[in-house]
Amino acid sequence: MNAEEESPSANHDNPISPVDLSGEKIASAIAAYIDHTLLDFGTGEKDVLRLCREAVQYGFHAVCIPPAFVTFAQSELAQSSVLVTTVVSFPFGEDTTKVKVYCASDAVINGAKELDVVANLGALLNGDYAFVCKELSLIVSEVTPVPVKVIIETPLLEESQIISSAQAVLDSGADMVKTSTGVSGTATDISEVKLLHSLLKGRLGIKASGGIRSFESTKAMLSAGAIRLGTSSGLVIVKEARYALAGS
């Protein structure tokens, strides 16, 4: 997918197909579902270069990196099929709306092909879903047709808050809901992905992130309804998948 293509999840009247989990297929193609992620404190250009080269070598869907490195990563990946994804208002989503809209636009100008936007966590926790939806709508309209994935931090939300947050993301016109930044220290639970899947019924893509570190947890998240995964353990997952495939 590139910036000129419409996201397959953007049409909410066209349900998204679940991932094919037949044994050999998922083991051989697992990298294509992964955003190879590096958002650590102190990330440098050499780290991003390594991440980009690994993404090309292993066939990851995208690299997910800090905004400061988007132009660099795009230049490194221009001749590959690997996309550049970056974050907006990471990790709490509590910048002003004007700042978030500007940062989203700036990231796209710099070469980002997908955006992971952090919803305002304070607003979600305090039930201001109308504000969240309005803010996200402004961001989506600013960067369309670049796909927007919205992080709602499910490990910190009650079930009723997850339901209302997911509805706000759906109503905003975003392309995916993403479970977590991974910063809270609590891993995404498979029950949270199952809840999102049952609510959204394919009208919005689900990106699972936060604590996904093995091939088994990867399969579990895809089985629960995720169509994309964010993880810094992509190499471990791919190697475990290849080992499982070799032993089958």
C-alpha positions, 0 to 999 in steps of 0.5 A: 500500500502506498499513499496513493492507494486507499486503505482496505479498511477505510470502507467501513461497509466492506468488512475486513477478511480475517487472517488465514491461519492455516499452518504452513501459510501463517508460518511462511508469511508471518512477517507480512503482518508485522510492523517492525518497531523501534520506539525506544528512548535514545534511538539513533540513525544507526539503529533505524538503519539496522531496523530497515535492513532487517525489514527488507531481509525478512519481509516485514510489512513496515518499520515503525519509528520515531518521527525524526527518522521518517525521511531517513527511513524512507530514503533507505526503503524507497526501492523496497516494498517495506512501508514507513510508519511513524507515531503521532503524539506518542505515548499519551496522545495529550498534545493539542489538536492543532499540534497533532494535526500538524505532526501528522501532516509533517510526517506524511510530507516527510514520507510516512505511508501509515500513521499510528496516532495516539488518542488522547488518553486522558479524554478516553479515561474521562469519557470524553469520546466526542472530543476524541472522535472530533480530534481524530476526524480532523487528523484523518481528513488532513492526511487522507488517503494515508492510513491512520491507526489509532492507539487507545491503550486497551490495557488501561481501559475498562471493558465499557471504555474499550467499547466506547473508544472503539466506536469513537475511532470507527466514527472518526473515519480512521482505518485501524484501532491499535491496542497499545503503545507498549509503554504502560508496562501491561501487555495487551490481553487476547481478550481485548482483541477478541472484544474489539473484533466482536464489536467491530465485525470487520468494519475496522482493522485491528492492530495488536501491540504490546507484549507480543514477543513469540510466534505463539502469541502472534498466532493467538492475536491473529486468531483473535481478530488482529490483522496487523501486529506491532512488535520489537520482537519481529526477528524472534517471531519470524525465526520461531515461525521458520522453526515451526514450519521446518518441524511440521 
